[in-house]
Amino acid sequence: MTNLIAAMIMVESSGNNLARGDGGRSLGPLQITRDAVRDVNRVYGTQYRWKQMTNRATAVDVCIKYVRIYRENPTPEEFVRIHNGGPSGPRKQSTIAHWNKVKKEMK
């Protein structure tokens, strides 16, 4: 999982903990959205705030929790595609290119 997360961070933000993307809708090294934070808080009873996603350890925790809401034991590809495309990410054509970038970064 460590290699996968490290590759995702490089693809998502080039390692920049303060990165903003998607027109300001995604934040931090893993480009976490407000909706993902809300989902994690709802399911896990946590109190994360979106602004905390600039903290790498917090962003990683939220990312893992978010993906596991939708797949308890995801393959690396499912993990990346859910993170990138939401619950139906593994079925979306649009998440394939993102998975390929992460897979390439892991090599």
Phi, psi and omega per residue, in radians:
M1 nan -0.589 -3.104
T2 -1.064 -0.785 3.106
N3 -1.106 -0.693 -3.136
L4 -1.107 -0.863 -3.135
I5 -1.092 -0.732 3.121
A6 -1.063 -0.732 3.109
A7 -1.150 -0.714 3.118
M8 -1.071 -0.732 3.137
I9 -1.083 -0.730 3.131
M10 -1.145 -0.724 -3.133
V11 -1.233 -0.743 -3.067
E12 -1.231 -0.720 -2.963
S13 -2.470 0.142 -3.028
S14 0.955 0.510 3.110
G15 1.436 0.157 -3.104
N16 -1.517 1.938 -3.139
N17 -1.141 -0.380 -3.102
L18 -1.745 0.141 -3.077
A19 -1.054 2.514 3.007
R20 -2.185 2.419 -3.138
G21 -2.473 -3.080 3.127
D22 0.892 0.799 3.125
G23 1.139 0.513 3.132
G24 1.584 0.042 -3.096
R25 -1.531 -0.228 -3.138
S26 -2.126 2.529 -2.999
L27 -2.433 2.501 2.969
G28 1.564 -3.056 -3.052
P29 -1.132 -0.428 3.124
L30 -1.920 0.149 3.074
Q31 0.910 1.020 -3.121
I32 -1.416 2.404 3.102
T33 -1.643 2.827 3.071
R34 -1.049 -0.695 -3.139
D35 -1.067 -0.691 3.119
A36 -1.124 -0.737 3.114
V37 -1.092 -0.765 3.113
R38 -1.062 -0.770 3.127
D39 -1.052 -0.804 3.138
V40 -1.082 -0.801 3.132
N41 -1.089 -0.704 -3.136
R42 -1.122 -0.828 -3.047
V43 -1.346 -0.719 -3.034
Y44 -1.695 -0.138 -3.119
G45 1.233 0.417 3.139
T46 -1.506 3.026 -3.107
Q47 -2.181 0.618 3.137
Y48 -1.104 2.605 3.008
R49 -2.026 2.581 -3.085
W50 -1.004 -0.683 -3.116
K51 -1.103 -0.341 3.101
Q52 -1.290 -0.148 -3.071
M53 -1.245 -0.082 3.011
T54 -1.398 -0.197 3.042
N55 -1.505 2.040 -3.006
R56 -1.004 -0.807 -3.111
A57 -1.106 -0.692 3.118
T58 -1.179 -0.755 3.126
A59 -1.082 -0.713 3.111
V60 -1.096 -0.788 3.137
D61 -1.051 -0.806 3.132
V62 -1.111 -0.746 3.135
C63 -1.017 -0.860 -3.122
I64 -1.103 -0.792 3.136
K65 -1.085 -0.753 -3.129
Y66 -1.033 -0.869 -3.117
V67 -1.081 -0.709 -3.090
R68 -1.251 -0.237 2.990
I69 -1.089 -0.655 -3.008
Y70 -1.770 -0.364 3.076
R71 -2.561 2.006 -3.098
E72 -1.122 -0.714 -3.093
N73 -2.344 1.230 -3.033
P74 -1.282 2.634 2.934
T75 -1.231 2.872 3.074
P76 -0.975 -0.715 3.130
E77 -1.117 -0.790 3.104
E78 -1.065 -0.722 -3.140
F79 -0.989 -0.905 -3.111
V80 -1.128 -0.752 -3.065
R81 -1.263 -0.533 3.026
I82 -1.219 -0.787 3.110
H83 -1.013 -0.716 -3.085
N84 -1.389 -0.642 -3.002
G85 -2.135 0.193 3.121
G86 1.401 -2.943 -3.051
P87 -0.930 -0.614 -3.129
S88 -1.692 0.218 -3.124
G89 -0.873 -0.757 -3.137
P90 -1.121 -0.283 3.123
R91 -1.733 -0.120 -3.091
K92 -1.548 2.266 3.051
Q93 -1.048 -0.589 -3.051
S94 -1.150 -0.285 -3.120
T95 -1.637 -0.124 -3.115
I96 -1.131 -0.799 -3.126
A97 -1.079 -0.670 3.124
H98 -1.134 -0.789 3.083
W99 -1.012 -0.743 -3.140
N100 -1.093 -0.644 3.092
K101 -1.134 -0.766 -3.133
V102 -1.153 -0.759 -3.141
K103 -1.049 -0.732 3.118
K104 -1.136 -0.692 3.137
E105 -1.142 -0.510 -3.137
M106 -1.260 -0.349 -3.102
K107 -1.381 nan nan
